Amino acid sequence: MNDSDPIIENRRQTDRSRRRTRMMIGVATLLIASGVVGGVSLYHRYYGIPKRFAVVDDRILYRSAQPKPAQITHVIDDLGIKTIVIAREGTSRNVPDEVKIGEQHGARVVNIPVESRRPIPDSQIEAFFSDRG
Protein backbone atom coordinates (compact mmCIF):
# COMPACT_ATOMS: atom_id res chain seq x y z
CA MET A 1 0.00 0.00 0.00
CA ASN A 2 1.24 3.44 -0.79
CA ASP A 3 0.16 6.96 0.18
CA SER A 4 -1.86 7.38 -2.99
CA ASP A 5 -4.21 4.52 -2.10
CA PRO A 6 -7.77 5.90 -2.43
CA ILE A 7 -9.04 4.02 0.66
CA ILE A 8 -6.28 5.45 2.90
CA GLU A 9 -6.78 8.95 1.48
CA ASN A 10 -10.53 8.68 2.09
CA ARG A 11 -9.92 7.65 5.74
CA ARG A 12 -7.55 10.60 6.24
CA GLN A 13 -10.13 13.01 4.88
CA THR A 14 -12.83 11.46 7.08
CA ASP A 15 -10.57 11.72 10.17
CA ARG A 16 -9.76 15.38 9.40
CA SER A 17 -13.45 16.09 8.88
CA ARG A 18 -14.36 14.44 12.20
CA ARG A 19 -11.64 16.37 14.06
CA ARG A 20 -12.82 19.61 12.50
CA THR A 21 -16.44 18.83 13.43
CA ARG A 22 -15.46 17.99 17.04
CA MET A 23 -13.46 21.19 17.27
CA MET A 24 -16.37 23.25 15.90
CA ILE A 25 -18.76 21.62 18.38
CA GLY A 26 -16.32 22.37 21.22
CA VAL A 27 -15.95 26.00 20.18
CA ALA A 28 -19.72 26.40 19.79
CA THR A 29 -20.27 24.85 23.24
CA LEU A 30 -17.77 27.25 24.81
CA LEU A 31 -19.41 30.23 23.10
CA ILE A 32 -22.87 29.19 24.24
CA ALA A 33 -21.69 28.53 27.80
CA SER A 34 -19.90 31.87 28.03
CA GLY A 35 -22.99 33.62 26.65
CA VAL A 36 -25.21 31.98 29.26
CA VAL A 37 -22.81 32.82 32.10
CA GLY A 38 -22.46 36.37 30.83
CA GLY A 39 -26.21 36.76 30.46
CA VAL A 40 -26.88 35.49 33.97
CA SER A 41 -24.18 37.78 35.31
CA LEU A 42 -25.64 40.82 33.53
CA TYR A 43 -29.14 39.93 34.69
CA HIS A 44 -28.05 39.80 38.33
CA ARG A 45 -25.97 42.93 37.95
CA TYR A 46 -28.89 45.02 36.69
CA TYR A 47 -32.02 43.28 37.97
CA GLY A 48 -31.01 41.21 40.99
CA ILE A 49 -29.95 42.04 44.49
CA PRO A 50 -27.81 45.21 44.83
CA LYS A 51 -24.12 44.94 45.64
CA ARG A 52 -23.21 44.40 49.29
CA PHE A 53 -26.82 43.54 50.11
CA ALA A 54 -27.18 42.23 53.65
CA VAL A 55 -29.98 41.36 56.03
CA VAL A 56 -29.59 43.35 59.24
CA ASP A 57 -32.88 42.18 60.77
CA ASP A 58 -35.00 39.90 58.55
CA ARG A 59 -38.23 41.52 57.30
CA ILE A 60 -37.23 44.70 59.21
CA LEU A 61 -33.94 46.18 58.01
CA TYR A 62 -31.71 45.56 54.99
CA ARG A 63 -28.68 47.43 53.71
CA SER A 64 -26.84 47.63 50.41
CA ALA A 65 -24.68 49.70 48.14
CA GLN A 66 -26.38 52.07 45.73
CA PRO A 67 -28.92 50.00 43.75
CA LYS A 68 -29.69 50.40 40.09
CA PRO A 69 -33.28 51.38 39.19
CA ALA A 70 -34.33 47.81 38.29
CA GLN A 71 -32.84 46.58 41.56
CA ILE A 72 -34.98 49.07 43.48
CA THR A 73 -38.03 47.56 41.81
CA HIS A 74 -36.81 44.06 42.70
CA VAL A 75 -36.25 44.73 46.40
CA ILE A 76 -39.60 46.50 46.76
CA ASP A 77 -41.63 43.89 44.87
CA ASP A 78 -39.84 40.71 45.93
CA LEU A 79 -38.67 41.52 49.45
CA GLY A 80 -41.57 43.71 50.50
CA ILE A 81 -39.44 46.75 51.26
CA LYS A 82 -41.68 49.58 52.47
CA THR A 83 -39.16 52.37 53.08
CA ILE A 84 -35.97 53.21 51.23
CA VAL A 85 -33.42 55.53 52.77
CA ILE A 86 -31.08 57.20 50.31
CA ALA A 87 -28.05 58.44 52.23
CA ARG A 88 -25.80 59.91 49.60
CA GLU A 89 -24.47 63.25 48.50
CA GLY A 90 -27.33 65.52 47.52
CA THR A 91 -25.70 66.35 44.20
CA SER A 92 -26.13 62.82 42.85
CA ARG A 93 -28.07 62.96 39.58
CA ASN A 94 -29.59 59.51 40.29
CA VAL A 95 -31.54 60.52 43.39
CA PRO A 96 -34.64 61.96 41.61
CA ASP A 97 -35.01 58.79 39.50
CA GLU A 98 -34.55 56.55 42.55
CA VAL A 99 -37.18 58.52 44.49
CA LYS A 100 -39.61 58.33 41.55
CA ILE A 101 -39.13 54.57 41.05
CA GLY A 102 -39.46 53.86 44.75
CA GLU A 103 -42.66 55.87 45.06
CA GLN A 104 -44.13 54.38 41.87
CA HIS A 105 -43.76 50.95 43.46
CA GLY A 106 -45.42 52.00 46.70
CA ALA A 107 -42.37 52.55 48.89
CA ARG A 108 -41.77 55.55 51.09
CA VAL A 109 -38.47 57.14 50.05
CA VAL A 110 -36.42 59.20 52.49
CA ASN A 111 -33.50 61.11 51.06
CA ILE A 112 -30.83 62.11 53.57
CA PRO A 113 -28.18 64.08 51.70
CA VAL A 114 -24.82 63.40 53.30
CA GLU A 115 -21.34 64.54 52.53
CA SER A 116 -18.70 61.89 52.30
CA ARG A 117 -16.54 61.52 55.41
CA ARG A 118 -18.55 64.01 57.45
CA PRO A 119 -21.00 63.22 60.25
CA ILE A 120 -24.70 63.45 59.49
CA PRO A 121 -26.07 66.58 61.15
CA ASP A 122 -28.38 66.00 64.12
CA SER A 123 -31.12 67.99 62.36
CA GLN A 124 -31.22 65.41 59.51
CA ILE A 125 -31.35 62.49 61.94
CA GLU A 126 -34.16 64.15 63.92
CA ALA A 127 -36.06 64.90 60.71
CA PHE A 128 -35.77 61.27 59.62
CA PHE A 129 -37.11 59.85 62.88
CA SER A 130 -39.87 62.47 63.22
CA ASP A 131 -41.06 61.68 59.67
CA ARG A 132 -41.37 57.92 60.20
CA GLY A 133 -44.84 56.77 59.38
Secondary structure, DSSP 8 states (H G I E B T S, - for coil): --TT-HHHHHHHHHHHHHHHHHHHHHHHHHHHHHHHHHHHHHHHHHHS--TT-EEEETTTEEE-S---HHHHHHHHHHH---EEEEEE-TT-TTHHHHHHHHHHTT-EEEEEE--TTS---HHHHHHHHHT--
